[in-house]
Amino acid sequence: MNIELTRFRVLPGKTASVNEWMELLNSSLPVVLETLEQEKMYVETIFSESIDGVEYLYWYSIQGENGVEVKDSNHEIDKAHLRYWKECIDPDYAPQDLRPRVNMIPERIQSLMK
């Protein structure tokens, strides 16, 4: 099981596109959840934050081993997700991985994720 929290910087002027992207994911949740199965993605949450006028998106995920990469998916929602990613995420900003310090997932929940 892999637990991640990563920060990505949004390109300047892309707030409206980010809002559109998040609305697409929210409004298509049943289809999105279906795609997570093949990725062995147990939990995926996207957070947003603005610091000194710069917008960031944070991805929190808990993923199993040997899942299909989103870039290899044939689902239309994943293709749209990647198009928004290319449009909105700053490729010149190195993603910032936050280090987990404590994992508080009860064993009975962890066993369900395996």
ABEGO torsion letter per residue (X at the ends): XBBBBBBBBBBBGAAAAAAAAAAAAAAAAAAAAAAAAAAGBABBBBBBBBBGGBBBBBBBBBBBBGBBBAAABABAAAAAAAAAAAAABBAABBBBBBBBABBBBBAAAAAAAX
